């Protein structure tokens, strides 16, 4: 397994741990969220990251890392919601929620591996701020597709944008971990 594969798995394990703990605390209360609301939740997280990056300070005692983790987890939630549709109730068991999480994080990793092959891991030369901007761009694309009732003429769908947001957030988490190690 390559170094990036291992780093992805380490970050995904942290994100999954938080997802599973929140599933224990709250159940799948997020099941009531419509896809647009999931996209808006990701927007809130990415916008806060950009605000912290721009201002250089955070008044709430949470930094960029928890927001990137939230983007990963909300991205997976978005993919689950696209598959299942939103619900009027918390209708997802813990085990089924974790199974779906594992399915989509695995699909995100496969996509990352394929793109890393084609792009020669160009993400490693990017700045952390670029991941934020790319996530925000993907959010605005997703909002436009949602406003168009999911119809596109030539572009990838909402799911592809969620996968890209997940992977950019993972890249950000890997880069932050690497900067702490150096």
WOKA-V55243 format. One record per pair of residues at least 6 apart in sequence whose C-alpha atoms are under 7 Angstrom apart, sorted by sequence separation. I is the first residue (numbers start at 1). J is the second residue. D is the distance in whole Angstrom. If there is no record, write none. Layout:
{{I/J/D} {I/J/D}}
//
This chain:
{{52/58/6} {145/151/6} {145/152/7} {145/158/7} {49/64/6} {142/158/6} {49/67/7} {142/161/7} {80/100/7} {45/67/5} {138/161/6} {76/101/6} {45/71/7} {138/165/7} {76/104/6} {42/71/6} {76/105/7} {135/165/5} {42/74/6} {135/168/7} {38/74/7} {131/168/6} {131/169/7} {38/78/6} {131/172/6} {35/78/6} {128/172/6} {35/81/6} {35/82/7} {34/86/5} {33/86/6} {15/69/6} {19/73/7} {32/86/5} {31/86/6} {32/87/5} {108/163/6} {112/167/7} {31/87/6} {32/88/5} {32/89/6} {15/73/7} {31/89/7} {31/90/6} {108/167/7} {29/90/5} {28/90/5} {27/90/7} {28/92/6} {27/94/7} {23/94/6} {20/98/7} {79/159/6} {50/132/6} {49/132/7} {79/162/7} {78/162/7} {46/132/6} {75/162/5} {75/163/7} {46/135/7} {46/136/6} {75/165/7} {75/166/6} {43/136/7} {72/166/5} {71/166/6} {43/139/6} {72/169/6} {71/169/6} {39/139/7} {68/169/5} {68/173/7} {65/173/6} {36/146/7} {11/170/7} {8/170/7} {11/173/7} {7/174/7}}
//
